[in-house]
Amino acid sequence: MTQVKLDKSLAEDLLTSKMRLLQQYINEILERWSETSSKEFLEKARKGVHENAEEDAIELRQILVDYTKLQEILNKL
């Protein structure tokens, strides 16, 4: 893995910017399905309450994974 030296404040800025963008994507998906919770949306999609939500559910799961990874990196700075 390649390592790059980066000013801590710049790294924090980049991470939080990306996290804000991911949060916007999350909100867009939840708004599309009139939901307020990712967990509830994923559960309803899994149970078939929201028909045709499979694609959004897959995308949301990946966004949540990415968000968690960025949060972990940010916490380690």
C-alpha positions as CSV (number, residue, x, y, z in Angstrom):
1,M,0.0,0.0,0.0
2,T,1.3,3.4,-0.9
3,Q,1.6,6.0,1.9
4,V,1.3,9.7,1.3
5,K,2.0,12.5,3.8
6,L,-0.9,14.8,4.1
7,D,-1.7,17.6,6.5
8,K,-4.1,16.4,9.2
9,S,-6.6,19.2,8.7
10,L,-6.7,18.6,4.9
11,A,-7.2,14.9,5.5
12,E,-10.1,15.7,7.9
13,D,-11.6,18.1,5.4
14,L,-11.4,15.6,2.6
15,L,-12.9,12.8,4.7
16,T,-15.8,15.0,6.1
17,S,-16.6,16.3,2.6
18,K,-16.8,12.7,1.2
19,M,-18.9,11.7,4.2
20,R,-21.3,14.7,3.6
21,L,-21.7,13.6,0.0
22,L,-22.5,10.0,1.1
23,Q,-25.0,11.3,3.6
24,Q,-26.7,13.2,0.8
25,Y,-27.0,10.0,-1.2
26,I,-28.4,8.2,1.9
27,N,-31.0,11.0,2.4
28,E,-32.0,10.9,-1.3
29,I,-32.7,7.2,-1.1
30,L,-34.6,7.5,2.1
31,E,-36.7,10.4,0.8
32,R,-37.5,8.4,-2.4
33,W,-39.1,5.8,-0.2
34,S,-40.5,8.1,2.4
35,E,-38.3,6.6,5.1
36,T,-36.3,8.2,7.9
37,S,-34.1,5.3,9.0
38,S,-31.7,3.3,6.9
39,K,-32.2,0.3,9.1
40,E,-36.0,0.4,8.7
41,F,-35.7,0.9,4.9
42,L,-33.4,-2.0,4.5
43,E,-35.7,-4.2,6.6
44,K,-38.7,-3.2,4.6
45,A,-36.9,-3.7,1.3
46,R,-35.8,-7.2,2.5
47,K,-39.4,-8.1,3.5
48,G,-40.8,-6.8,0.2
49,V,-42.8,-4.0,1.8
50,H,-41.2,-1.6,-0.7
51,E,-41.6,-3.3,-4.1
52,N,-38.7,-2.7,-6.5
53,A,-36.4,-1.3,-3.8
54,E,-33.7,-4.0,-4.3
55,E,-31.4,-1.7,-6.3
56,D,-31.6,1.2,-3.8
57,A,-31.2,-1.2,-0.9
58,I,-28.0,-2.6,-2.4
59,E,-26.7,0.9,-3.1
60,L,-27.6,2.0,0.4
61,R,-25.8,-0.9,2.0
62,Q,-22.6,-0.1,0.1
63,I,-22.9,3.6,0.9
64,L,-23.2,2.7,4.6
65,V,-20.1,0.4,4.4
66,D,-18.2,3.2,2.7
67,Y,-19.4,5.8,5.3
68,T,-18.3,3.5,8.2
69,K,-14.9,3.0,6.7
70,L,-14.4,6.8,6.3
71,Q,-15.6,7.3,9.9
72,E,-13.0,4.8,11.1
73,I,-10.2,6.5,9.2
74,L,-11.3,9.9,10.5
75,N,-11.3,8.6,14.1
76,K,-7.8,7.3,13.7
77,L,-6.4,10.7,12.6
